[in-house]
Amino acid sequence: MKHLFLLLTLCFSLLINAQNNAFKAGESLTFTAGYKMSGLMTDFAQVTMETSEIKTSSSTLLRLKCKATTYSKWDNFFKIRDLYESYVNPNTLTPYLYKRDIDEGGHYKFVKYNFNHKTKTVKSLIRKKSKNFESGFWDRNATVKISYNTKDIVTTIYHLRSLDIKKAKIGDSDTFTVLFDAKETKFRFTYIAKETIKTAIGTKECYKLRINLTNSDALKGNDNFLWLTADENRVPVYAKFKVAVGSGELRIKSATGLKN
């Protein structure tokens, strides 16, 4: 399931300081996740992306939440219960706190990042337990040095939507850095074309983007694509990906609370 979120993660770094005008608190996006089994694309999970306002003693933050859950008929085959959250500045989308809590086929992992942008460091906690690990949980704490504008994966998904993609030219490519499992991962994108596609929320003109990981083999080949609506909301409506054990896709199912 982590590859589904990795697939969505791109950034136009020339526009990195763009303000968020694409979404607001109260937005909810729902996707169907499919995976090719025995040559057929089979729907196996639901993915949701939700935003909400969180007030602290000193500020108001935007909570970005992504959740993935297998449909009940697939739970005996490979049960997935994944939750990703990031707490960010609502305007600049600067991340302060990130949490990842996943349970996939009996393998459990919890990850937490506390960002310190002044020192360019992240306090990282990784907690693991698997069905074959009898002695309980183990924790790994570390302080990780990060690059300028390195973000967690959830923040990056939403940050992409805040960027003025129409200023990019077809054929443009760039890289962006995401902290995943306490390691920086480089993503390379190429803006391929504008395409009009049919979706569950209507026929949409979209930006089609190709995705490559430059220092990871999580995604295979050159057939990993993401379609964002070519409007002010820049909603991710479709994605195709290839991994070592097969291929899959994400399809938008519903979208409510859109800002524009």
PyMOL commands that set and color helices and strands:
alter all, ss='L'
color gray80, all
select helices_A, chain A and resi 2-8+13-15+72-78+153-162+165-167
alter helices_A, ss='H'
color red, helices_A
select strands_A, chain A and resi 28-37+40-55+60-70+80-88+95-104+107-116+121-129+138-145+151-152+173-180+183-199+202-213+225-229+236-243+246-256
alter strands_A, ss='S'
color yellow, strands_A
deselect
rebuild
show_as cartoon
